[in-house]
Amino acid sequence: MDHFSYRDGILHAEDVPLPAIAEAVGTPVYIYSRATFERHARVFREGLSGIKDKRIAFAIKSNPNLAVLNVLAREGYGADVVSGGEMARALAAGVPADGIVFSGVGKTRTELAMGLDQGIGQFNIEHEPEGAALAKIAHEKGLRAPATLRVNPDVDARTHAKISTGKAENKFGVGIDIAPEIYARLAALPGLDLRGIAVHIGSQLFDLEPMEAAFERVGSLVRDLRASGLSVTHVDLGGGLGIPYKAGEALPPSPADYGAMVARVTKDWDVHLTFEPGRVIAGNAGVLLTEVLWVKPGAAAPFVVVDAAMNDLARPAMYDAWHDFQPVRETAERMTASIVGPVCESGDTFALSRDIGVVGEGDLAVFRTAGAYGATMASTYNSRSLVPEVLVDGDKFAVVADRIAAGTIMAAERVPDWLD
Ligand code: LLP
């Protein structure tokens, strides 16, 4: 459930009519609902109520805005980070260092040292040399790095290939078959406090079965490691739960379904569990507000040219993702149109020959479910401005990320003397 709905025929975010934001901030603009973030955070936590010993670390790659992280930190969420930049954001937003989990296949030595200096809660090691490097840096600092070893369970997550991470051919983790020997070697290093295993098989998962299969494999690995005398006290089960993008589409498993599956599979594990949800918390807590610039005739259907583009919301171009399109002024009239942005390539298409509520030049509309992997993946391609973000709370709203004008970006560039 979210807090974007029509009142008196006008789409609102909580109590704020979207035209008021367009007027104050301009378009395109991302709009987040605080109440929706909080609701999702609580529903996810309640779904895991059967699991006592746990930490929930919001995957901040899905939405790293400081105000958003602040809202979630107040809900007791930690942060799953994948770079020094994300770590700095989590800390700046008030996430306690021990609630931070550092994932990612390409951590640098500088970033590992930063995590140690900050005292973060957990490093998810992706392969043996990274573990050895972390152990060495920690040892030199007189520390022991709390860590898990990420395994690749070789299961097909049944999601888009670009966001699948748990198949043998993907770059993530160590093969689960060779994990025991690597675990044993890393566990012996004095600079590491190797506590367990991490796994994450992909994103936008609509099916609990592959996750369950992966978790079962992790369960038998935990038993094997213990049988050979190694200690396992922590398991990180990653994120990945899917969300509905399309009104009327079959629903993904709920957080309660997911939590029940996890509780069943892990009941004998006797470990502390970490969860790294991103999309399920952020996705439906945001929309991208845009204005229709033109309606242009097209061969198959008219083109609705909006002022948002693939640089603002990359998901349709990158993953053929669907985002519902809704006029801000409620209408019963329908039209079939292709929705495109101003960027000069045909990939800048949000929808092809789609049945939508009628819009015309100057009308406002939103792309729904844009709170996760939206603003954070924006660029300035075609020398467009970097899209701003607004947070709504009841009848208040605030700009929580400025629009960065193309001119500001240009001001950071220079022509070297020797070209003159
Ligand atoms: N943990 C790890 C280690 C991850 O790699 C990810 C996502 C998550 C947690 C959070 O997954 P979620 O709960 O959000 O599914 N840009 C793509 C999604 C990339 C996901 C990358 N990893 C998209 O727009 O669909």
Residues whose N, C-alpha, C, O or C-beta is under 5 A from the ligand:
A	BS01	LLP	A59 S62 S103 I163 H200 G202 S203 Q204 G238 G239 G240 L241 E276 P277 G278 R279 V280 R315 Y373
